[in-house]
Amino acid sequence: MSPDFLDKQRASLRRTHRQVIYLNEKELAAIDEYCRQFKISAKSALYRQAIMERILAGLDENHPTLF
């Protein structure tokens, strides 16, 4: 593969759009406990994976049909 192609591919995957969420005390405690139990240090990756799994599952369930 050409270096130009790889550079473009890396640039397209760069995360540049910031999103902010607010959690209550119980939600934060649950996430902290989960991360401690499963030794997760990158919470942003956990959030991203959980959100995208939910979104993709919803899109899969509600895909457009012709009839």
NUFITOR-867860 format. One record per residue: residue in three letters; y, z, x of N, C-alpha, C, O, CB in turn. Coordinates in steps of 0.02 Angstrom, whole numbers, plus 50000, padded with zeros to 5 digits. Atoms other than C-alpha are relative to their C-alpha. Glycine has a CB too. Example, Ala and Ser with C-alpha at 12.3 -4.5 7.8 and 13.67 -1.06 7.14 Angstrom:
ALA499415000050045497755039050615500605000050045500595003350097500015006249950 SER499414999749958499475035750684500555003749961501105004549986500234992950020 
# end
This chain:
MET499415000050042500005000050000500625000050044500635002950098500005006149952 SER499395000549961501744996250059500405006549997500385010049947500434994149976 PRO499584993950000502915010450109500534999949945500705005149917500335000850068 ASP499495000450053504225004049986499705002049933500025005549894500294992949995 PHE500334998350063502995005449842499895007549996500015010649944499334996349994 LEU500124992950000502525023149892500645004049991500645009149956499665002150065 ASP499354996750009504355028249905500234999849928500475004749901500524996950046 LYS499805000750071504705021549731499565004349956499815007349908499954992649978 GLN500454996050040503175030249662500185007450007500205011049956499264998850022 ARG499794993149990503695046949739500655001549965500725006849935500065001550075 ALA499354999050033505465044849674499925000449925500285004249892500484994450019 SER500094999950072504835041549498499695006549976499765008349918499584994149977 LEU500324993850018503845057849500500435006250016500245011849999499355000650035 ARG499564994549982505285068449566500285003249936500514999749891500584997650046 ARG499764996450060505785081849439500745001550010500935005550053499595006649989 THR499284999149993507655081149414500325002849937500925004349937500324993550017 HIS499724997750064507875086949233499815007449989499235009049979499744995749941 ARG500114992850005508075105749219499975002049926500374999749885500565003950036 GLN500074997250067507495114949063499985007650007499705010250055499364997349963 VAL499994992749997507775133349025499685002649936499825000249881500735002650008 ILE500294996750058506735144348910500155007450004500235010250059499244998649995 TYR499894992850004507025162148853499375003249970499095000649922500635001749958 LEU500594996450023505585174448830500205007149981500655010050010499455000050054 ASN499884992950015505545191348746499565004250047499185001450087499835001649925 GLU500354995549953504805206548836499244999249995498904999150046500195007249986 LYS500725000650009503055204548762499744993350028499214993250060499815000549926 GLU500195006549974502965185948805499995000150077499524997850109500474994549975 LEU499954999649928503535189248983499445004450029499155002750080500685002650021 ALA500534995649977502305203649003499334996549998498924997250043499985006449958 ALA500635003650006500875192648942499944994850055499404994150085499954996649931 ILE500025005149947501325178749064499925003350068499535000950109500644995849998 ASP500064996449937501535191049207499285002550010499015002050065500505005850003 GLU500684997549996499835198749169499514994350014499064995050055499805003649935 TYR500425005949990499015181549159500054997650072499544996250104500204994349951 CYS499905002349931499775176349325499715004950051499435002850101500754999150014 ARG500294995049955499255192649407499244999649999498924999850052500235007149980 GLN500725000150007497485191549339499694993850033499164994350064499815000249926 PHE500285006249973497225173449393500344997850065500244992250088500064994549949 LYS499685001149934498275174649553500404993550000500334989350045499474999850055 ILE499565005850006499545161549497500695001950027500995006750002500044997449926 SER499354998349972501125161449601500544995149976501134996849977499974999950076 ALA499525005150022501955145549534500034999849924499664996049892499814993050029 LYS499954999850073502465149649357500264993549970500064991649915500465005749979 SER499755006350027503405133349336499444995049990499444991249941500534997050047 ALA500575004450008501785123749363499585002149940499334997949903499565000050064 LEU500364997450058500935134949234500344997949935500024995449889499945007750003 TYR499625002050060502315131749106499944992549988499814990349932500745002050007 ARG500025007350006502325113149141499324997749974499284993549929500154996750068 GLN500675002050021500445111549123499875001949928499604997849889499475003250046 ALA500124997750069500365121748962500404995949950500144994049898500185007449993 ILE499585003950045501805112348883499744992949993499694990249938500734999950025 MET500235007050002501165095148930499324999449966499204994449931499974997150070 GLU500645000250034499395099248871500105000249924499794996449887499555005850022 ARG499864999350072500085104448701500324993649973500134991249919500475006049987 ILE499665006150022501225089148687499514994249997499494990549948500594998450046 LEU500465005649999499885076748738499455000749947499254995749918499684999450069 ALA500504998950053498605084548620500314998349932499984995149890499745007250000 GLY499675001650063499865083348477500114992549991500024989949936500675003549997 LEU499905007250004500265065248517499334996449988499304991549951500324997450065 ASP500665003050009498405061248526499765000849927499474996249899499505003250048 GLU500214998650069498095069248355500414995949950500154994149897500075007449984 ASN499555003250047499575060448273500214993150022500794991150013500615004349989 HIS499835006649977499505043248349500114995349941499804996149888499444997250046 PRO499865004750056500195029048241499394995849984499014993850028500594995650017 THR500565004350021498945019048140500284994049962500854994249939499505003949955 LEU499775006150035499055001848062499925000749925500304997849887499614993950025 PHE500134999550073498355006847892500085007049976499995008349916499304997649984 
# end
